[in-house]
Amino acid sequence: MYLSSILIAIVAILHLCFLVLEMFLWEKDVGRKIFSMSADQAKQTSVLAKNQGLYNGFLAAGLIWTFFIQDPGFQESARVFFLSCVIAAGVYGAFTAKRSILYYQAMPAILALLALKWSL
């Protein structure tokens, strides 16, 4: 259970970072560099990015919330749900936006889910 908790915390932190990047740094140099966008492209897509960032924040909040759930069965179910949402978003993003999303979004969640299911 210890390893899965660490991995879940990492996934939550990653999604908080995605929130910051998409909601606050999208039009800044760092955001444009990460997503290979011109200033004009970033400006045109900033509203969409902010919405995307908000969803990433919800995923992070859900994962963080699971650390405060007292019932072990409910805690595990909630963790499986939120990790599954992250995996689905990562796989979809990899196929529709950028292949690397599979590695930095879906893969950490997959590892956390495997550790959770193996009770590591």
N, C-alpha and C positions, 0 to 999 in steps of 0.2 A: 504494500500500500504506500510505502514511503516514496519509491521511485515514481509511481503513477502521480502522486501529489506534486512532486517536483516538476514532472513533465506537464501536468495540467497548469501549474503556475506559470511555466514558461510560455505555454500557448496563450494564456490570458495576457501576459506581459506583451507578447508579440502583437496581439490584437489591440492593446492600448497604444502601442507604437504605430500600428496601421491607422488607428483613429487620428492620432496627432499628425501623421504624415498627410493623410487625405483631407482632414478638416482644416489644418492650420499651415501646412508647409507645401501644399500642392502647387501654388504659384511661385513659391520661393525657388532659389537656385537648386537647393537640395532635392526638392520634389520634382522639378523639371528634369534634373539629371537622372534621378532614379528611374523615371518613366520615359526618358528620352523624348521630351516634349519641348516645343518652342514656347515662348511666353504667350503667344496668341492661342496655341492649342490648350495650354493650361488654363488660361482665362475662360475660354469657351466651354471647358469641361469642369470647371471648379464646382458648380452647383451639384453635378452628378457625383463628383469625388466627395463632397461634404456628406451627401446622403450615404454613400458607400462607407465612409468613415464612421458615421453614426451606427450603421449596422454592425460594423466591427466592434464598436464600443459595447453594443448590446451583447454580443458574443462574449466579450471579456467580462462584462458584468455578470452574466450567467455563470461563467466558470468560477469567478471569484465568489459568488453567492454559494456555490456548492461547498466551499470550505466552512460555512457556518451552519450547514444542515446537520442536525443531531442524529436523525434516523439513518443508520448505515444503508439500508435498502433504498430509501428515497434518495440519499446522497449519490449512490452509485447510478441509479436511474437518471437523475438529473445530469450527472457527468457524462453518461453515455449519450444522452440527448444533445447536450451542447457540443460535445466533441464530434458527434455525427453531423451536426449543422456546419461546423468548421470544415470537416472533411468534404461535405457536399459542396460548400462554397469554394473550397480550394480546387477540387476536381473540375468544377464548372469553369472557374477562372482560368485554369490551365488550358482548357479546350477552347475557350472563347476570347481570352485576352492575352495571356503571356504564359508560356509553358513553365517558367520558373516558379510560378505560384504553387504548382504542385509540390515543390520542394520546400519552400519556406512557409507555406500555410498548411497544406494538407498533411505533409509528412510528419511534422511534429505532433499533430493531432492523432494521426494513425498510431504513432509510437506510444502516445499517452493512453489511447484506447486499448492497445494491446497490453500494456503494462497494467492497466486497470483490470482487464478481464483475466489476466494471469495472476492478479493480486500481488503485484510487485511493489 
